[in-house]
Amino acid sequence: MVWKNRLSALCNAICNTLTGWLVTGMVIIHLLLLPLLFGAVFYLIKESYETQFVEHIRSTAPLYAQMVGAEDEEAMLIATLDEILLSGQVTFVELETTENRLVRSSMSTPEETFNEDFFFGQHGDHVYYIAIPVQDAAGPPFATLRLGYSEHLTLEQIGRTYRSGIAIIIGYFVLSTFFVVLISIILTRSIRQIGETSQAIAQGDLEQAFAVRTNIGEVNQLVDNLEHMRMTLLQDRQEIQDRETRIQAIVANMAEGVVTINDRGIIESFNQAAEQIFGYRADEVIGNNISMLMSASSGAKHDEYIRDYLRTGVAKAVGQRNREVMGRHKDGHGFPLELAVSELTLGGRRVFSGILRDITERAAQKALLEYQATHDALTGMPNRMLCRDRLQQMLARSRRD
């Protein structure tokens, strides 16, 4: 079972290559055409041998009939029949006179019977029988000469031709297979080199050039097109790298903090201003959840906010600008932030970018202004504005109750 699996795997590996397809196609074409081609050739050769055999008989048999017709005495007639048998071409000879008297050679086989043939191998006895009238120069036929020619020599010639033809077919098939394999190896060598270079480029090595040259114009055209594509990719990558470098430099040197997270709330980038705002280095926060930079109450609900937004599309923070939230410093104290969140799609991924600004001083100043507006500057006691505000709040509360 193991060797069967290995053989099956080997066959699959061969059939899935260009060499395997070329050899398989060649074998199929030869299996379809060679039997027809060589079958027709062998048939014509066989017919040629058989026709030559029959024509030879029909040209020599009348000569034998003339030899027999020239003899008058029976003894000489039998000697002539013996001479015909000794010629090596004839295996059977007898003479039947018009009086139905049979005269046979002294070397004839008594049990052999005459059965006239009209084409080669007619009766399957491997002897071609023919009857020729015998006459002398003075009158009509006085007898019939019956001859039997052996077909074995012609059959042996046809057999040798068959064997030679089969050897030629095998040799032709082997040579064809060899040259197909050789040509396919030469052809696929360049294709393999192209594949290796393409794989290296796919892995990011755009410096690997398509240095392949063959005598096949189509392959060279393919190599030129791939090399042009590689140079275009190399140029595009360089432009992208330059653009990313500029963008990273701009983001890194922005006065506002810039933080990007993925759709799971994991921090992916953290610029220098964000480091100054939160007190963390970038490598300390990248890969962690954004909740580490938020107040405890907001951080606990942040992942749920993202899931709801991705599911419903209803935004609570995305797209809103100048939204005030509470951040959490590395030392644990909270401080106010102004936040603007936007959504981006990069490489098919959803990314959220937040621009942050520490508004601690602005919040303190705002609180101071509110205090000064509602308290007396000398005594620090609440003034009429604060009392009026508190009164309005109490009235509004009483109405609700």
N, C-alpha and C positions, 0 to 999 in steps of 0.2 A: 504493500500500500504506500510506503514511503517513497519508493522509487517511482511509482505512478504519479504521486503528487509532484515530485521534483521534475519528472518529464513533462507533466502538464504545465508547470510553472515556466519551464524552459521554453516550451512551445509558445506559450502566451507572450513571453518576453521577446521571442524572435518575431512573432507575427505582429507585434506592436511597434516594430522598427521599420524604417524605410527599406533596409536591406531585406528584411523578411517579406515585406509586401512585394518588392521587385522579384525576389526568387519565387514566391508563391504565384505571382502573376505569370512569370515565365513558365513555371511548371504547368499551370492550368492551360495556358495557350498551347504548349507543346503536347499536352495530353489530348487536347481537342484537335489539333492540326496534324501532328505527326502520324497518327494512325490513318487519317484520310490520305495524306500525301504519300507516305511510303506504301500504304495499301494499294493505291492506284498504280504506283511505280512497279511494285511487285506483281500486280495483276498483268500489267503490260509486258513485263519481262517474261512471266510464265506463259502468256499467250504467244509471245515471240518464239520461245523455245519450242512450244508445242507445234506452232505453225511451221517452223523450220523442220521439225522432225517429220511432220506429215508430208511436206513438200519434198523432202529428201526421199521418202519412201515412194511417193508417186513419180519421182524422176528415175529411181533405180529399178523399181519393179518391172517396168516395160523392158529394160535391158535384160533382166533375168528371163523374161518371157521370150525374147529374141534368141537367147542362148539355148533355151529348151526347144524352141521351134526348129532350130537348125539341126537337131539330132534325129536320126531315123531309127536307130537300133535302141532297144529297151535297155541294154547294158550301158550304152553310152548315155542314155537318158538318165538312168539312175546315178551314173558317175557325175553327170552335170548337176543333178540335185544335191549330191554330196558336196560338190564344190561350192554350191551356193550356201550350204550350211556352214562350211568351213570358213566362209568369208568373215564371219564374226558379227555380221549385222542381222542375220536371219536366224531365228530359233525354231522355225517350223516351215516345212515345205512339202507340198504334195501336188500331184497332177491328176486331174480328173478328165478322162477323155469323153468324147461325145457318146460313147457306148457305156458311160457310167462306170468305167474301170478306173480304179485308183492306182496310181504309181507313186510310191513313197521312197524317200531316201533311206538307205540302209541304216542311217543314224537317227532317224526320226523316232520319237516316243509314241508307241502305239496308242496309249490312252489319251493323247492330246487331240482335242477336237477343234475344228475350224469354226469360228464365229466372227463373221466379217464386221469390221468397225468402220465408222464414217467420221469419227473424230477421236482425238487423243483421250485415252483412259475411259472409253465408253462403257466397257463391261467390267472394269475394275480388276482385270486379270494381268495388268501390266504388259500385255502383248497387243500390238496393233496388227490385226489381220486384214489382208487385202486380197482380192481375186482379180487376176489379169488374164484375158483371153490369149491363147497361144495359137499361132497360125504360121504356116510356111509361106514361102514367097509365091506359091502357085495357086493357092486357093483360100477358102474361108477358114475360120477358127476350127481346129480339130480337138482342142482341149482347153481346160482352164487351169492356170497355175495359181495355187493358193500359197501365200506366204505369211509368215508371222514374224514381226519385228519386235524385239524386246524394247520396252519403254524405260527400263531401269536406268540406263545411262542418262537419258534426258531428265528423269526424275532426280537423279543425283546432282545433275547440273542445277536444276531448279532449287534443290535443297541447299547446295553450296551458296547459291545466290541469296536465298533466304537468310542463311547464317551470316553471310557477309553483310547483308543489309541490316540485320539486327545489330551486328557489331558496329556498323556505321552509325546507326541510330543512337546506340549507347554512347559512343564516342562523341557524337554531336551534342547529345544531351549533357554529358559531363562538361564538355568545353563551353557550351552555352551557359551552364550554371556557374562555371568558374569565372567567365568573363562578366556575367551579371553581378556576381558577388564582388569581383574586383572593382568594377565600375561603381557599384553602390557604395563600397568602402571609400573610394576616392571622393564620391559625391558627398557622402555623409560625414566625412572628416571635416569638411568646411562647415557643414551644418552644425556638427557637434561643437566646433570652435565658436560659432555664432551663439549657440545655446549657452555655453559656458560664460561667454562675455556678457550675454543678456542677464544671466543669473547674477553675476557680480554687480551689474548695474542696478538690478532690482534690489540688491542688498545695500545699495547706497554708494557703491564705488563708481561714481560717474567719471573718474579719471581713466578707467579701463577702456581703451579704444578698440574699435572693431578692426583689427589688423589682419584681415582675411582676404586673400586674393586667389582666385581659381581661374581656370580656362572656361568656366561656365558663365555666360553673360548675365543670366537671370540671377545667379547667386551674387555676382558682383554688384548688380543693381540693388539687390536686397541689402547688401552690406553698406552701400553708399547711403541708402535711405535710413538705415538704422544709425549710421554714424552721424548723419544730419540730425536725427532725432536726439541722439546723445548730446550733441553740441548745443541743441536748443534747450534740452533739460538742464545742462550744466549752466548755461547762461541764465535761465529762469531761476535756478536754485541760487545763483550768486545774487541775482536781483532781490530775491526773497530774503536772503540772509542780510543783505545791505538794508533792506526796508525794515526787517525785524530789529536789526541793530539800532537803527535810528529811532524806531518806536520805543524800544527798551530804554534807550538813553533819555528820550523825552519823558517817559513814564517815571523812570528812576529819579529824574531831577525835577519832577513836578512839586509844587508847593503843597498840594493836597495829597493825602494818602490814597493809594489805589490798591484795592484788594480784589482778586478774582477767585471765584469758587465754581465748582462744577454743580451738576444737578443733584448731587448728594450732600452738598454743603461743605465739601473738602476744599481747603485753601490751595490754590495753584500758583498764585504770584502775590508778592508783598513788596512794595517799593520802599525806598529809603525814607520818604516822608511818613509812611505807615509805621516804619520802625521807630521813628522819633515820637510818633503819637502814642503808640502802645507800649514802647519800651522793650519789645521783642526784636531779635534778629530774624531775618527772613527764614533761615534754616530751622528756626525753632517753631515756626507756625505752619510752614508749607507741609501739606500732608495731613494736617489736623483739621478738626471741624471748626467752622467759623464761630461756633458758640463760645469758644474760649476767649473771644474778644468782646463778648456781649455780657450784659448784666444777667444775673441768674434767672430772673423772670422771663426775659426775652430769649435767652439762649435755650431754655427748656422747650420753647414752642417753635423755634426756628425751623427745625427739620419738618415739622408738621405743616408749617406755612408753605415750604417748598413743595411738599407732596400735594397739598391742596391746589397750589397754583398749576403744577404740571398736569393735574387731573382735570381741573375745571377751567383753567385759563383766566380765572378771576385774580387780579393782582391786588395785594395789600401794600406792597412796598415797591415792586418793580414799576419803573416809569415815573415814580414820584420824585420830585426834586425838593431840596432844602428841607428834608424831613429830619426832625430832631429826635435822636435816640440816645440811650445811655450806653457808653462803652466801658470796658473793663481793662485797666492797665495791668501790666505784668506784676506790679506790687499789690494788686488786688483792689485798689480804690476805683470807684466809678467816676466817670466824668462825661459831660454832655458832648455829643457829636452831631454834626450836620451831615446827612447822608443822602446821596443820590444813587439809585440802583438802576442799571440798564441790562437788558438781555442781549446776548450775542450768540451767533452760531458759527463755530469754528470747526471745520473738517467734519461736519455732520453732528457735532456735539453742541449741546446747549450750555452756555457759560454765562455766569452773572458777574457783572463788574460793578464794584461799589467805589464811589469817590467820597472820601471822608475828610472832614475838616474839624479840628478841635476848637470848640466854641466855649471853652471854659471861661476865658476872659470876657467874652461877649455876654455870657449868661450872668457872670458876676456883675458886670456893668449894668445889665438890664435890671437885675434884682436891686442894685443900689438906686437906680433911678426910680423904680417903683416904691422903694422905701422912702426916698426923699419926697416923693409926690404925696405920700399918705401919712407922713409924720412931720411934726414941727421940728424946724431946724435947731431951735435953742433947747427945748425941753426934751425932745425925742418922744413926746406923747403923740398918740394918733390925732390927726387933725379932722376937720369936718368932712373932707373928701373920703377918708377911710370910714368915718362913721356913717356917712350917707351910703357908701357901698355896702357896708355890713347890714344896714337897715334894709336896703333893697333886696339883699340876699335872703334876709329873714322873712320879708313880705312874700317874696316868690316862693319860699319854702312853705309858708303857711297856706298860700293859695293851693299848692299841690296837695297839702295834707287835707 
